[in-house]
Amino acid sequence: MDLTEWTSQVRRGILEYCILLLVSQEPRYGYDLVTKLGEWEPLAITEGTLYPLLRRLQKDNYIESFWKESESGPPRKYYSLTASGRQMLELMSKEWEKLEGSVGEIKKSRGVERL
């Protein structure tokens, strides 16, 4: 496995988690999500990557959508968390904290915390 493949696999799950985090803060439309994720270079994605993720999250009943008029153009489709989405986000957050803590501990135990 090369670094590109590894990075791609890691990003898939992280992106779903980050989308749920952003939508939990306030309802957001697609381009807004692309822009927000783009603030962090490793999380930057295109609309072509985002919309299949949004469709899957909606199919799994973690997010729902609604249309809202825009002051600067056509109506926009916004996404917000469902009750199931809030539960999943809470579970994902707990798992993320465990993973992050465990990796940090491994790095410390091996003396590589500066890598």
N, C-alpha and C positions, 0 to 999 in steps of 0.2 A: 504494500500500500504506500502510495506517495503522499506527501503533505497536502496536496490539493484535494485528494479523495477524503482524507481524514478530516480536513477542515470542512468540507461539504457535509459530511455525515454529522459532525458536531453542530453545525449551524442549523440543520433542519429542526431539531427539537428546540434549540434555543430560540429560534425565530418564532415558533408557535407560542412559546412562553412569553417572549417580549411583546408580541401582538396582544395577547391577553392582558398583560400588564398595562400597556398603553390604553387599551379600550376600557380597562377598569377605572382609569382616571377620569375619563369623559368619553362620550360617544365620538367616534372619529370616522372620517371618510377615507377612501383608499389612498388618494394622493397625499393626504395629511399623514397617514401611516408611513408611506414611502419616505416622505420628507423627514419625519421624526426619526425613523430608523437610520436614515442617512447621516444624522448628526454623529453617529458612532460608526466609523468606517468599517469595522468588521461586521456590522449588522446591516450595511447598506444593501438594498435589494431593488429590483425593478418592479413595475406594476405586473409584468408577466410572471413574476415569481409570487408576488403578494396575493393576487386574486385566487389562484388555486388553493392557497393556504386558507384564505377567508372562506371559500366555498366549503372546504373540508371542516373547518371549525363550525360553520353554520350547519352543515349536515349532521355533525356530532352534537348539535344543540348547545354549543358553548357560547355562541354569539347569535344575535339576531340583527336584522337590518330594518331600516326605515328610511323613507325619502324625506328630505327637508329642502325647502326653497333656499337658494343661495342669493346673496345680495350682489354677487359679481358674476352671474352666469346661470346656467341651467341647474335644476335641482340636483342635489348630491345624495348618494346612498351612504347613510351612516351605519356604523356597527356599534353595538353595545353588548355587554355581557348578559347572559341569562343566569338564572339561579344555578343551573348546572355548571355554567362557566365559572361562576364565583367559587363553587366547590372545587372544580378542577384547578383553578388558579391557586387556591389555598394549598391543595395537595402538591402541585408542582413547586410552589414556593418552599414548602417543607423539604421536598426532595432536593431542590437546588441547594438549600442551606446545608443539608447533609453531605451532598457531593462536594460542594465548595470547601466545607470544613475538612472532609476526608483528604481531598487532594492537597490542601494546605498542610495538613499534618504529615502526609507522606513527604512532601517537599522539605518540611522542617526536619524530619527524622533522617533524611538523606543529606542534609546540609545543602540543599539546592534552592532555598527560599528566594535567592536572588535571580533565578533563571527567568 
